[in-house]
Amino acid sequence: MSDPVGAKSRELAPGVIELFLPLPSRPTIINVYLLDCGDGAWTLIDTGVALEASRGAFRAALAERGIDPRAISSLVATHHHPDHFGASDAYRAEVGGSVFLHPLELERIEYTLRAGPEDMVRHSRRHGMPIPREPVEAPKPLQVWAGTFQPTVRVDHFLEDGEVLSIGKRRLRVVWTPGHTPGHCCFLDEATRFLFVGDHLLPKITPHVGLFATGATNPLGDFVASLEKVAALDVRLVCPAHGGVYPDHRHRAMQLIAHHDYRRREMWDVIRARPSSAFDVARQVFAWVFSDEANRFQAGAAMMETLAHLELLRVEGRAATEERDGVIYFRGLASRS
C-alpha cells in the first residue's frame, strides 16, 4: 500500500483508493472508496455526510488524485445511514451518476423522512422506558440526524443478494448482510478479493444492532447469520467504513459472534433472576451509559440494543414475554444447551 497523499486519501491497490472524510461525532472519520472501472470511469462506495466539511474534503481528495468528479459514474451504497448515504442527493446534483441501493434501505429512508416521534415513544414506553404520559417534545428521526442526512430517493438499481455488478472492468459481488440495518450490503471485488464491508465488520468497534418500532423483527439474529455468511467468503483484505483495513475477516467475524453471545448470556442471567423490561435490563448491562442522565440518545440506543438481544433469546427459546400494565417483561427460561 502506498503512503497517504496529504492525509485525505491513499491507494490500497492499483485503482482502489480509500478516502478519509470527517464526521461531526464519534467515530470522527468515515472511509469511503473509489474504484477505477476503466475508460476514465470510477465507482464510489458510500458518500460521507451532507455537511460542507465532508463535501469539501471529498472534493479535495479528488483533486489531489486528479479525478474529475464527473468521472464518478456510479454510487454503490452499503446502507442508508447519514455517514454512508447522507450526501447522496448532492452526489446526484453534482455528478448525476447511477445510484445502487438495497430496496429495504430505501424503505428506511422514506420512513425516516416522513416519520414523527410517535412510533419510537410508544415503542420505548412499551419496553419500560419511563417517558411521561403528558405531551413530550421528542425529536423526529430526521431531526436526530440534523443536516447530515440529505439522501436521494431516486435509485437506479436495487441490489440483490449474490448478484454481480458489472461496472466497466469491475465485478462487484453483492453480499446482503442484514443486521445493522435491514438492507445493509457488502461488496466483494472479484479481481482483488477486497471486501468493502460498510459497518458490518469493523475492526475495533461493534456496529449498533437495535430492535426499533418498525423494521426487522429479529435484527441480532440477522446480524449473527450475516457474520457467518461473510466468514465463509474468500477475502484478501477487509475495507471497513471506520478503522483501518485488515486481512483476517473470519477472526473478526467470530469475535463479534462471541461478543454478542456473551452479552446475550449476561442479559439472560438478569431475566432469570426476575422478569424485567428491556429498560431495566439495559440499566444493569449498560450501567455506564445510564450514569449520565444527559445522555438520552445513548440511553435509547442501549435500550434498543438490549431489546435486540432479548428478542433473540426469545426466538432461541431461552426467554418468554409477559405484559403487565402495558409494559413487556422478559423472563428467562432454562437453557436448551
C-alpha positions as CSV (number, residue, x, y, z in Angstrom):
1,M,0.0,0.0,0.0
2,S,1.3,3.4,-0.8
3,D,1.7,6.3,1.6
4,P,-1.2,8.7,2.1
5,V,-1.2,11.7,-0.1
6,G,-1.7,14.6,2.4
7,A,-4.0,12.9,4.8
8,K,-7.1,12.7,2.7
9,S,-6.6,9.5,0.6
10,R,-4.4,6.6,-0.1
11,E,-4.1,3.9,-2.8
12,L,-4.7,0.4,-1.4
13,A,-4.0,-1.3,-4.7
14,P,-3.9,-0.1,-8.3
15,G,-7.2,1.6,-9.0
16,V,-8.5,1.2,-5.4
17,I,-8.4,4.5,-3.4
18,E,-9.5,5.0,0.2
19,L,-10.8,8.5,1.1
20,F,-11.0,9.8,4.7
21,L,-13.9,12.1,5.3
22,P,-14.7,13.9,8.6
23,L,-17.8,13.3,10.7
24,P,-19.3,15.6,13.3
25,S,-19.4,13.0,16.1
26,R,-17.6,9.7,17.1
27,P,-16.4,8.0,15.1
28,T,-14.8,11.1,13.6
29,I,-13.8,9.7,10.3
30,I,-15.6,7.6,7.6
31,N,-13.6,5.7,5.0
32,V,-15.2,5.8,1.5
33,Y,-13.7,4.1,-1.5
34,L,-13.2,4.9,-5.2
35,L,-12.7,2.1,-7.7
36,D,-11.3,2.6,-11.1
37,C,-13.6,0.9,-13.5
38,G,-11.7,1.6,-16.7
39,D,-12.1,4.1,-19.6
40,G,-11.9,7.0,-17.2
41,A,-15.0,5.9,-15.1
42,W,-15.0,5.5,-11.3
43,T,-17.3,3.9,-8.8
44,L,-17.8,5.5,-5.3
45,I,-18.7,3.2,-2.4
46,D,-20.6,5.4,0.2
47,T,-20.7,9.2,0.4
48,G,-20.0,10.7,3.8
49,V,-22.4,13.1,5.5
50,A,-24.1,16.1,3.8
51,L,-22.0,18.7,5.6
52,E,-19.7,21.1,3.8
53,A,-16.6,19.9,5.8
54,S,-17.2,16.4,4.4
55,R,-18.1,17.6,0.9
56,G,-15.0,19.8,0.8
57,A,-12.7,17.0,2.0
58,F,-14.2,14.8,-0.8
59,R,-13.5,17.4,-3.4
60,A,-10.0,18.0,-2.2
61,A,-9.3,14.2,-2.2
62,L,-10.5,14.0,-5.8
63,A,-8.3,17.0,-6.8
64,E,-5.2,15.6,-5.2
65,R,-5.8,12.3,-7.1
66,G,-6.6,14.2,-10.4
67,I,-10.1,12.7,-10.6
68,D,-12.8,14.8,-12.2
69,P,-16.0,14.5,-10.1
70,R,-17.9,13.9,-13.3
71,A,-15.9,10.7,-13.9
72,I,-17.7,9.1,-11.0
73,S,-20.4,7.2,-12.9
74,S,-21.8,5.0,-10.0
75,L,-22.6,5.3,-6.3
76,V,-22.8,1.9,-4.7
77,A,-24.1,2.3,-1.1
78,T,-23.7,-0.2,1.7
79,H,-26.7,1.3,3.7
80,H,-28.7,4.4,4.3
81,H,-27.2,5.9,7.4
82,P,-26.1,9.6,7.1
83,D,-22.3,8.9,7.0
84,H,-22.9,6.4,4.2
85,F,-25.7,7.9,2.1
86,G,-26.3,11.3,3.6
87,A,-24.6,13.2,0.8
88,S,-26.2,11.2,-2.0
89,D,-28.6,14.0,-3.0
90,A,-25.6,16.3,-3.5
91,Y,-23.9,13.5,-5.5
92,R,-27.0,13.3,-7.7
93,A,-26.9,17.1,-8.3
94,E,-23.1,17.4,-8.9
95,V,-22.3,14.2,-10.7
96,G,-25.6,12.6,-11.9
97,G,-24.3,9.1,-11.8
98,S,-26.3,5.9,-11.2
99,V,-27.3,5.0,-7.6
100,F,-27.2,1.4,-6.3
101,L,-29.0,0.6,-3.0
102,H,-30.9,-2.3,-1.4
103,P,-34.7,-1.8,-1.6
104,L,-35.0,-2.2,2.2
105,E,-32.7,0.8,2.7
106,L,-35.0,2.9,0.5
107,E,-37.9,1.9,2.8
108,R,-36.0,3.1,5.8
109,I,-35.1,6.4,4.1
110,E,-38.8,7.0,3.2
111,Y,-39.9,6.2,6.7
112,T,-37.2,8.5,8.2
113,L,-38.2,11.4,6.0
114,R,-41.9,11.2,6.9
115,A,-42.0,9.8,10.5
116,G,-42.7,11.7,13.7
117,P,-41.6,10.6,17.2
118,E,-44.8,8.8,18.0
119,D,-43.7,5.3,17.0
120,M,-40.5,5.4,19.0
121,V,-42.2,7.0,22.0
122,R,-44.8,4.2,22.1
123,H,-42.2,1.5,21.5
124,S,-40.0,2.8,24.3
125,R,-42.8,3.1,26.8
126,R,-43.9,-0.4,25.9
127,H,-40.5,-1.7,26.9
128,G,-40.2,0.1,30.2
129,M,-38.6,3.5,29.4
130,P,-40.2,6.0,31.9
131,I,-41.4,8.5,29.4
132,P,-44.0,10.9,30.9
133,R,-47.6,10.4,29.7
134,E,-48.1,14.1,29.2
135,P,-47.1,15.6,25.8
136,V,-43.4,15.0,25.1
137,E,-41.1,17.2,23.0
138,A,-39.4,14.3,21.3
139,P,-37.4,14.9,18.1
140,K,-38.4,13.4,14.8
141,P,-36.0,10.7,13.5
142,L,-34.8,13.1,10.8
143,Q,-34.1,15.8,13.4
144,V,-31.8,13.5,15.3
145,W,-29.5,13.4,12.3
146,A,-29.8,17.1,11.7
147,G,-28.3,18.4,8.5
148,T,-26.1,15.3,7.9
149,F,-28.8,13.4,6.1
150,Q,-29.9,14.6,2.7
151,P,-30.5,11.4,0.8
152,T,-31.7,10.9,-2.7
153,V,-34.8,8.8,-3.1
154,R,-34.1,8.1,-6.8
155,V,-32.5,4.7,-7.0
156,D,-31.4,3.4,-10.4
157,H,-30.6,-0.2,-9.4
158,F,-31.9,-2.1,-6.5
159,L,-29.3,-4.5,-5.1
160,E,-30.0,-8.3,-4.9
161,D,-28.0,-10.7,-2.8
162,G,-25.5,-12.7,-4.8
163,E,-25.7,-10.6,-8.0
164,V,-22.6,-9.4,-9.7
165,L,-22.5,-5.7,-10.6
166,S,-20.5,-5.3,-13.9
167,I,-19.4,-1.7,-13.8
168,G,-16.8,-1.3,-16.6
169,K,-14.0,-3.7,-15.8
170,R,-15.1,-4.1,-12.2
171,R,-17.1,-7.1,-11.0
172,L,-18.6,-6.5,-7.5
173,R,-20.5,-9.3,-5.9
174,V,-23.3,-8.1,-3.7
175,V,-23.4,-9.8,-0.2
176,W,-26.6,-8.9,1.6
177,T,-25.7,-8.6,5.3
178,P,-28.8,-7.5,7.3
179,G,-28.5,-6.7,11.0
180,H,-27.1,-3.2,11.5
181,T,-29.8,-2.2,9.0
182,P,-32.3,-4.4,7.1
183,G,-30.7,-3.8,3.7
184,H,-27.0,-3.5,4.6
185,C,-24.8,-4.9,1.8
186,C,-21.1,-5.7,1.5
187,F,-19.3,-5.8,-1.9
188,L,-16.6,-8.3,-2.9
189,D,-14.3,-7.2,-5.7
190,E,-13.8,-10.4,-7.6
191,A,-10.5,-9.4,-9.0
192,T,-8.7,-8.1,-5.9
193,R,-10.8,-10.1,-3.3
194,F,-11.2,-6.9,-1.4
195,L,-14.4,-6.9,0.7
196,F,-16.0,-3.5,1.2
197,V,-18.0,-4.0,4.4
198,G,-19.5,-0.7,5.4
199,D,-20.4,-1.0,9.1
200,H,-20.8,-4.8,9.1
201,L,-17.3,-5.9,10.0
202,L,-15.5,-3.1,11.8
203,P,-12.0,-3.9,13.2
204,K,-12.3,-2.1,16.6
205,I,-16.0,-1.4,17.4
206,T,-19.2,-3.3,17.1
207,P,-22.0,-1.7,14.9
208,H,-25.2,-0.8,16.6
209,V,-27.9,-3.5,16.2
210,G,-31.2,-2.5,17.7
211,L,-34.8,-3.6,17.6
212,F,-36.9,-0.5,16.7
213,A,-40.5,0.3,16.4
214,T,-40.5,-0.6,12.7
215,G,-38.2,-2.7,10.5
216,A,-36.6,-6.0,11.2
217,T,-38.2,-8.1,13.9
218,N,-35.0,-10.1,14.9
219,P,-32.1,-7.9,13.8
220,L,-29.5,-9.5,16.0
221,G,-30.4,-12.9,14.7
222,D,-30.0,-11.4,11.2
223,F,-26.6,-9.9,12.1
224,V,-25.1,-13.1,13.5
225,A,-26.3,-15.0,10.4
226,S,-24.7,-12.3,8.2
227,L,-21.4,-12.7,10.1
228,E,-21.4,-16.4,9.5
229,K,-22.2,-15.8,5.8
230,V,-19.3,-13.3,5.4
231,A,-16.9,-15.7,7.3
232,A,-17.4,-18.3,4.5
233,L,-16.1,-15.9,1.8
234,D,-12.7,-15.9,0.3
235,V,-11.3,-12.5,1.2
236,R,-7.9,-11.0,0.9
237,L,-8.5,-7.6,2.6
238,V,-11.4,-6.1,4.6
239,C,-12.1,-2.5,3.8
240,P,-14.3,-1.0,6.6
241,A,-16.1,2.3,6.9
242,H,-14.4,3.0,10.2
243,G,-10.9,2.0,11.3
244,G,-8.0,0.5,9.3
245,V,-8.1,-2.1,6.6
246,Y,-7.2,-5.6,7.8
247,P,-6.7,-9.1,6.4
248,D,-8.5,-11.7,8.7
249,H,-12.2,-11.4,8.2
250,R,-13.0,-14.8,9.7
251,H,-11.3,-14.0,13.0
252,R,-13.1,-10.7,13.4
253,A,-16.5,-12.3,12.5
254,M,-16.0,-14.9,15.1
255,Q,-15.0,-12.2,17.7
256,L,-18.2,-10.4,17.0
257,I,-20.3,-13.5,17.3
258,A,-18.6,-14.4,20.6
259,H,-19.2,-10.8,21.9
260,H,-22.9,-11.0,21.2
261,D,-23.2,-14.4,22.7
262,Y,-21.5,-13.2,25.9
263,R,-23.8,-10.2,26.0
264,R,-26.9,-12.4,25.5
265,R,-25.8,-14.7,28.4
266,E,-25.3,-11.6,30.6
267,M,-28.8,-10.5,29.9
268,W,-30.2,-14.0,30.3
269,D,-28.8,-14.1,33.8
270,V,-30.6,-10.8,34.6
271,I,-34.0,-12.1,33.4
272,R,-33.6,-15.5,35.0
273,A,-33.2,-13.7,38.4
274,R,-36.5,-11.9,37.8
275,P,-38.7,-10.8,34.9
276,S,-37.5,-7.4,33.6
277,S,-38.3,-4.9,31.0
278,A,-35.7,-4.1,28.3
279,F,-35.2,-0.8,30.0
280,D,-34.4,-2.5,33.4
281,V,-32.0,-4.9,31.7
282,A,-30.3,-2.1,29.8
283,R,-29.7,-0.1,33.0
284,Q,-27.9,-3.1,34.5
285,V,-25.9,-4.2,31.5
286,F,-25.1,-0.7,30.2
287,A,-24.9,1.0,33.6
288,W,-22.1,3.4,32.5
289,V,-24.4,4.8,29.8
290,F,-27.3,5.4,32.2
291,S,-25.0,7.1,34.8
292,D,-25.1,10.2,32.6
293,E,-28.7,11.4,32.7
294,A,-28.0,13.9,30.0
295,N,-27.0,11.2,27.5
296,R,-30.6,10.5,26.3
297,F,-29.6,9.4,22.8
298,Q,-27.1,6.8,24.0
299,A,-29.5,5.5,26.7
300,G,-32.1,5.0,24.0
301,A,-29.6,3.2,21.7
302,A,-28.5,1.0,24.6
303,M,-32.1,0.0,25.3
304,M,-32.8,-0.8,21.6
305,E,-29.7,-3.0,21.5
306,T,-30.7,-4.7,24.7
307,L,-34.1,-5.4,23.2
308,A,-32.5,-7.0,20.1
309,H,-30.6,-9.4,22.4
310,L,-33.7,-10.2,24.5
311,E,-35.7,-10.9,21.4
312,L,-33.1,-13.3,20.1
313,L,-33.2,-15.1,23.4
314,R,-36.9,-15.4,23.0
315,V,-36.5,-16.7,19.4
316,E,-33.9,-19.2,20.7
317,G,-36.4,-20.5,23.3
318,R,-34.4,-19.1,26.3
319,A,-36.9,-16.4,27.2
320,A,-40.6,-15.7,27.3
321,T,-42.5,-12.5,27.5
322,E,-45.5,-11.3,29.6
323,E,-47.3,-8.0,29.6
324,R,-48.3,-6.1,32.7
325,D,-49.9,-2.6,32.7
326,G,-48.9,-2.1,29.1
327,V,-45.2,-3.0,29.6
328,I,-43.5,-6.1,28.2
329,Y,-41.3,-8.1,30.6
330,F,-38.8,-10.8,29.6
331,R,-38.5,-13.9,31.7
332,G,-35.5,-16.3,31.4
333,L,-36.2,-20.0,30.7
334,A,-33.9,-23.0,31.3
335,S,-31.2,-23.2,28.6
336,R,-31.7,-25.7,25.8
337,S,-27.9,-26.3,25.7
